[in-house]
Each structure stands twice: as structure tokens, then as C-alpha cells.
Amino acid sequence: MIKQEKNFDLPRIETKRFILRKFTENDIDDLYEYASDNEVTKFLSWDTYKSIDIAVDYIENILLKYTKNEIAPWGIEWKENSKMIGSIDFVHYDRKNFSAEIGYVLNKNYWNKGIMTEALNEIIKFGFDKMDLIRIETRLDSMNVASERVMQKNGLKYEGTLRKKEFLKNKFIDVKYYSILKDEYF
């Protein structure tokens, strides 16, 4: 009835406008382009990349996870120019409780085009259809209005705000939590 496998082979998911696929070494420059942008990383839990070496290390780490069939990020490749413009993944996967948390990032040159809304929908669908998840959640800096809209457009429900929950980028932030349940999605 419930098919939760120990290993996880990241599939390629194609839409009209983009491809969700595994990262490759060829994506280092594209990754560095958006990960080194302070505006892109403003609300993220990780620091802005200060050198391309960080992008190299990150991709090497992801490639290792792929070889071990561990959960790792999908790169978002824009079909029009074959450019890696962001990533989306299950940043936490709780097999025991059939739940996962999603995280994502997108190159600012591709903001306000509905790309992340579409990508999140694909990953939610994958999580419920292929991973048999019961709950998918995400959290964000309470000041990240754009990301909050992406969640709302995908039917995630606001669960609450934890005040001064995290210390990020030299300040305490309030963290908003959103989730969607399998029976709400279908």
C-alpha cells in the first residue's frame, strides 16, 4: 500500500517551459550567477557565495548524493536557453512520518514569470504521487512576500508564525510555516 523506498533516484521532470533535472558540472557558472547575488539570497538560510569554489563544492556534494540515490536538489533548466536558473528540492524528508519540507531558489532574472509556482506544483505532485507523502511543508522568513505568494498559489495553507525563530544574517527572524496535505491536493 505505501511504497517508501530507502533509495531515491531523482527523475527528470519536463514542463512546457523548463526541465527539472539533476545538476551537472556544467552548471557551476549558472549556479554561481544566482547564488552570488545578495538580492537572491536575502531571505535564504545560506550565505551568498563569495567565490566560485563554493559553487564547485556544492555541485560536487550534490553529484555524490545522486550516486548514492539520496534526496538532492533538482536544477531548474530554462528550455529557451538551456540555462540553469535555480533549484528546488526536499530539504528535509521524514520517511517515518511521510512528510517532507521543500526549499527553492531562483535567479532574479527569472522572477515574476510564474516559474517557481509551476516548479513547486510539479514537486508537490511528485511528492504525493511518487513518494506517497501525506504532508508537504515549507517555511520562510516572514518578510519574504514573494515566496509566500508562491506557496499560496499552490494551495499551501498558513499554519502560523514562530517569532524570532532563527538567527540568520546577523538578525533574528520570524518564520512563517505553510503546508499542504495529500487529501487537500487531490
Salt bridges, closest charged atoms under 4 A:
ASP9 OD1 - LYS22 NZ 3.30
GLU14 OE1 - ARG12 NH2 3.64
GLU14 OE2 - LYS79 NZ 2.87
ASP27 OD2 - ARG21 NH1 2.90
ASP30 OD1 - LYS83 NZ 3.09
GLU33 OE1 - LYS83 NZ 2.78
ASP37 OD2 - LYS108 NZ 3.11
GLU39 OE1 - LYS108 NZ 3.16
GLU77 OE1 - ARG21 NE 2.46
GLU101 OE2 - ARG139 NE 2.76
GLU118 OE1 - ARG17 NH2 2.94
GLU122 OE2 - LYS125 NZ 3.57
ASP132 OD1 - LYS182 NZ 3.74
GLU137 OE1 - ARG135 NE 2.72
GLU148 OE2 - LYS176 NZ 3.03
GLU159 OE1 - ARG135 NH2 2.79
GLU166 OE2 - ARG139 NH1 2.21
